[in-house]
Amino acid sequence: QGIKIDPVVVQNIGVRVETVKRQKLQKIIRTTAKIDYDERRVTAVTTKIMGWIEKLYVDYTGKYVSKGQPLFEIYSPELVSTQEEYLQAIRYLKKVSTQGSKEVIEGAQELVNSAKRRLLYWDISENDINEIEKNNSPKKTLTIYSPVNGIVVEKMVYQGQQVMAGMDLYKIADLSVVWAIADIYQMDLPWIKVGQNVELELSYLPGKKYQGKVTYIYPFLNDETKTIKVRTEVRNTPNYDFKPGMFATVKFISPVSINAIVVPSQAIIRSGERNIAVISLGGGYFEPREVKLGVESDGLVQVLEGIREGENIVVSSQFLIDSESNLKAAIQQMSGHAGMDMSKPMNESKKSKAEEMDHSKMNHEGMDHNKINHEQTKSKKEKSETSSIIRKGVIDLKSIDKNKDGKVFQDQMDWN
């Protein structure tokens, strides 16, 4: 079955037909991503003892520090007393090592080890401990060193400030690797895979392209943007071109290629409940057909069911063809049979047939047409007189003025 359309009409409405083919689909998604710190490379520097900052070596945000570089010197009474205990334990060990028993020597050695462990747990370096032992004298202040390489992104301490144990003093971030967090719509998720390559561009460095790799797809949807975040890992340049807080243009090139029957997206009529494609059967015949769709990519859509390879599909003016088909189907349902002329309204059709029968009967009986016209004119006149809505006569307003105030309610529908 199909709908036949005159070739002139087909040409006038601009019908364009293409052959359905099978090819590989590969999706390219372009979006923006926000550059952020690699959370695994951000370190907070704290102190495990209470004290005062005697000297500050790193005194501004944004400074690059290397692992082992001094950050500040701290004075702590508790730290000084622990150094004293450590030196006393060393002196006691030396005293009993010559004349004490084995148990006494082991006990003295344990005191030395215990005091040294306390200093190490407070982030006092081995070099400082060896210097204390060498000088046989406690140091008033001890130096705290950077545990990592990176940029100081936050500084919460000032020279002379009293600090408490556990207080955050610095936040150091290693920017050699950064994250690019992109927002991806739900319909594009089938084309995103962990491990696929990503191409990035920065607006302030036009023409330069950088490579990244998808490392994580977040398992929840953002309620406001209705998108899912995809994390891309990017190795930064020596000049730190990728700075946290920037936005970059990201191009996801899908590694997945699907060999499928595809048609242009514009060839599909989408009603919300179903998808329709119009197939050209040849000879001016067209068939609207319901199809089941798959993924979309670069103006093409995969067809899972409803169309076969090699068929001809209408890619322009298909909506007009489908509308013509639906209109004819509706007319056939209304008519109930093929003999009725649907080019005229139904009342006019019935009236014309009745008039034909009357004229036929009058001609058969030989009636006088002038007489008939006279009787019809008289009948119409009588009908108009009996069906008139005009009220004749004078209305007695005084008789209906019950309040005798000269005011009479009048219905808006009473024209008289």
Residue pairs with C-beta under 8 A, 6 or more apart in sequence:
1 287
2 281
2 285
2 286
2 287
3 285
3 286
3 287
3 288
3 321
3 324
3 325
3 328
4 283
4 284
4 285
4 286
5 284
5 286
5 321
5 324
6 284
7 284
10 284
13 317
13 320
13 321
14 316
14 317
15 280
15 314
15 316
15 317
15 318
15 321
16 314
16 315
16 316
16 317
17 280
17 312
17 313
17 314
17 315
18 263
18 264
18 267
18 312
18 313
18 315
19 310
19 311
19 312
19 313
20 261
20 262
20 263
20 303
20 307
20 308
20 309
20 310
20 311
20 312
20 313
21 261
21 262
21 309
21 310
22 259
22 260
22 261
22 262
22 309
23 259
23 260
23 262
23 300
24 257
24 258
24 259
24 260
25 257
25 258
25 260
25 262
25 295
25 297
25 300
25 302
26 253
26 254
26 256
26 257
26 297
27 188
27 191
27 252
27 254
27 256
27 295
27 297
27 298
28 251
28 252
28 253
28 254
28 297
28 298
29 184
29 188
29 191
29 192
29 251
29 252
29 254
30 249
30 250
30 251
30 252
31 182
31 183
31 184
31 249
31 250
31 252
32 182
32 183
32 247
32 248
32 249
32 250
33 180
33 181
33 182
33 183
33 200
33 232
33 247
33 248
33 249
33 250
34 180
34 181
34 245
34 246
34 247
34 248
35 178
35 179
35 180
35 234
35 242
35 243
35 244
35 245
35 246
35 247
35 248
36 178
36 179
36 180
36 181
36 244
36 245
37 153
37 173
37 175
37 178
37 179
37 244
38 173
38 174
38 177
38 178
38 179
38 233
39 179
41 148
41 150
41 173
41 174
41 175
41 176
41 177
42 153
42 171
42 172
42 173
42 174
43 147
43 148
43 150
43 171
43 172
43 173
43 174
44 168
44 170
44 171
45 71
45 144
45 146
45 147
45 168
45 169
45 170
45 171
45 172
46 165
46 166
46 167
46 168
46 169
47 74
47 123
47 144
47 163
47 165
47 166
47 167
47 169
48 121
48 122
48 123
48 165
48 166
49 74
49 76
49 78
49 79
49 122
49 165
50 76
50 78
50 162
50 163
50 164
50 165
51 74
51 75
51 76
51 77
51 78
51 79
51 162
51 163
52 74
52 75
52 76
52 160
52 161
52 162
52 163
53 72
53 73
53 74
53 157
53 158
53 159
53 160
53 161
53 162
53 163
54 72
54 73
54 74
54 75
54 140
54 141
54 159
54 160
55 72
55 73
55 141
55 159
56 71
56 72
56 157
56 158
56 159
57 69
57 70
57 71
57 72
57 73
58 65
58 69
58 71
58 72
58 146
58 152
58 155
58 170
59 155
59 159
60 152
60 155
61 152
61 153
61 154
61 155
62 151
62 152
62 153
63 151
63 152
64 150
64 151
64 152
65 71
65 146
65 149
65 150
65 151
65 152
65 172
66 146
66 149
67 146
67 147
67 148
67 149
68 145
68 146
69 145
69 146
70 143
70 144
70 145
70 146
71 143
71 144
71 145
71 146
71 169
71 170
72 143
72 144
72 157
72 169
73 141
73 142
73 143
73 144
74 141
74 142
74 144
74 163
75 140
75 141
76 142
79 119
79 122
79 124
79 142
80 138
80 139
80 140
82 115
82 118
82 119
82 122
83 119
83 132
83 138
83 139
84 138
85 115
86 112
86 115
86 116
86 118
86 119
86 129
86 132
86 133
87 132
87 133
87 136
87 137
87 138
89 108
89 111
89 112
89 114
89 115
90 112
90 133
92 108
92 111
93 105
93 108
93 109
93 111
93 112
96 104
96 105
96 108
97 105
97 108
100 108
116 129
119 128
119 129
120 126
120 129
123 144
123 145
124 142
125 143
125 145
128 139
128 142
128 143
131 139
132 138
132 139
146 172
147 172
148 172
148 174
149 174
149 176
150 172
150 173
150 174
150 175
151 172
151 173
151 174
151 175
151 240
152 170
152 171
152 172
153 171
153 172
153 173
153 244
154 168
154 170
154 171
155 169
155 170
156 167
156 168
156 169
156 170
157 163
157 169
157 170
163 169
173 244
175 236
175 240
175 242
175 243
175 244
176 235
176 236
177 233
177 234
177 235
177 236
178 233
178 234
178 236
178 242
178 244
179 231
179 232
179 233
179 234
180 198
180 200
180 212
180 231
180 232
180 233
180 234
180 242
180 248
180 250
181 229
181 230
181 231
181 232
182 229
182 230
182 232
182 250
182 252
183 222
183 225
183 227
183 228
183 229
183 230
184 192
184 227
184 228
184 229
184 230
184 252
185 226
185 227
185 228
186 221
186 226
186 227
186 228
187 296
189 217
189 228
190 256
190 295
191 252
191 254
191 256
191 295
191 297
192 214
192 217
192 230
192 252
192 254
193 214
193 254
193 255
193 256
194 214
194 215
194 216
194 217
195 213
195 214
196 213
196 214
196 252
196 253
196 254
196 255
197 211
197 212
197 213
197 253
197 255
198 211
198 212
198 213
198 214
198 232
198 250
198 251
198 252
198 253
199 209
199 210
199 211
199 212
199 250
199 251
199 253
200 209
200 210
200 211
200 212
200 232
200 234
200 248
200 249
200 250
200 251
201 208
201 209
201 210
201 248
201 249
201 251
202 208
202 210
202 241
202 242
202 246
202 248
202 249
203 247
203 248
203 249
205 241
208 241
210 234
210 237
210 241
210 242
211 234
212 232
212 233
212 234
212 250
213 232
213 233
214 230
214 231
214 232
214 252
215 231
215 232
215 233
216 230
216 231
217 228
217 229
217 230
217 231
218 228
218 229
218 230
218 231
220 228
221 227
221 228
222 228
222 229
230 252
232 250
234 242
236 242
242 248
258 294
258 295
258 302
260 294
260 302
260 303
260 304
261 302
261 303
261 307
261 308
261 309
262 300
262 301
262 302
262 303
263 277
263 300
263 301
263 303
263 307
263 313
263 315
264 299
264 300
264 301
264 315
265 296
265 299
265 300
265 301
266 299
266 315
266 316
267 277
267 278
267 313
267 314
267 315
267 318
268 275
268 276
268 277
268 291
268 293
268 301
269 275
269 276
269 277
269 278
269 288
269 318
269 319
269 322
274 290
275 290
275 291
275 292
275 293
276 288
276 289
276 290
276 291
276 322
277 288
277 289
277 291
277 303
277 306
277 307
277 313
277 314
277 318
278 286
278 287
278 288
278 289
278 313
278 314
278 318
278 321
278 322
279 286
279 287
279 288
279 289
279 307
279 311
279 312
279 313
279 314
280 286
280 312
280 313
280 314
281 287
282 312
286 314
286 321
286 325
288 321
288 322
288 325
288 326
289 306
289 307
290 306
291 303
291 304
291 305
291 306
291 307
292 303
292 304
292 305
292 306
293 301
293 302
293 303
293 304
294 301
294 302
294 303
294 304
295 301
295 302
296 302
307 313
314 321
331 342
332 338
334 342
335 342
340 346
340 349
341 349
344 352
362 369
362 372
390 416
391 415
391 416
395 416
397 408
400 408
401 407
401 408
